[in-house]
């Protein structure tokens, strides 16, 4: 097999556009993480999000996730981002002070 000529590969317009596209996507992901102040969340898969972490007993899986990541947790269930609040004090705080923000979402 012949080795690829690096000079020919680096001048190929398709190769250069793929590198540009890849670097743009990485940059956008990094900027998105910097600008949003989101609660902690477990690692997710691209299309299904965190659905793979819910087992046969979803209430126990959610309990385990809240023990690991805290009482306020952001889950990506498919396409929908879902806020999981597992503390009664946090629920009181949200309903008392931030109810308008959550009401406008729907």
N, C-alpha and C positions, 0 to 999 in steps of 0.2 A: 504494500500500500504506500502511496505517496503521502508525504506529509503536506499539510496545508501551508500554503505560502501566506505568512502573516501579513505581508504588504498588500497582497491581493484581497485578503479577507477584510482588512481595515478600510479599504476604499470601496467596498461593496455597499451601495446605497441601502439595500435591504438590511444588512448587518448593522449599519450605523443607525437606521431608523428604529430597529429593535432595541438597541442599546439605549437610545434616547427615550423610547417609550417606557422601558423598564425602569430607568433612573427617574423618570417623571412620576411613575406610580409609587415608587419607594418614597420619593420626596413628599408626595401628597399624603401618604399614610403617616409619615413622621409629623407633618404639619397638623394633621387631624388630631393626632394624639396630644400635641402640645397645646392646642387651642381649647379643647374640651376638658372640662373638669368633671369627669364621670366617676361614679363609685367603682370600687374594685369589681372585677369580673373574672371568671375562670377562662382558660383558653378555649377558643371556639373553632369549629370547622367552617369552611367557606360557605356552604349552602345551607346547612341545617343548624348552624350556630351551636347552641349548648344542649340541644335535644338529646344528643348521645349520652349526656351525663345523667339523664333521668332514667332510673331503672324500673324494675317491676313495681316498686313502691315509691312513687314520685314524692310523697310527703317526707319520706325518710331521706331521699336523695337531696331534697331542698334543705332539710335540716342539717345534713352533713356539709353542704355547700355554705350555709350560713355560719356554721361553726368555724369553717376554714377561712372564709373571706370577710366575715363580719355581719352585723345585723342589717346593713344596707348593701344590696348587691344588684348589679346589673346583669341580666341574662339576655342572651339573644336567642329567642325561640323561633327558629326559622328566619323570617324576614323582620319580625317584630321585636324591637327592644322592650324588655319587661323589667320593671323595677320590683325587686323582691325586698319587702320590709318584714323582718322576723322579730322585731321588738315592739312591745306594746307602747313603750315610751316614744319610740320613733314614729309610730302611727299617730299618736296623739299630737306630736309636734307637726307632722305633715298636715293633719286635718285642721289643726288650730291655726297655723301660721301660713301655710302654703296651699290652702284648698283652692284658691282662684287659679293658680298655675296648673293644677291637675284637672280642674274643671274645664279649662280652655282647651285641653288636649282632646277632649271628646266633643 
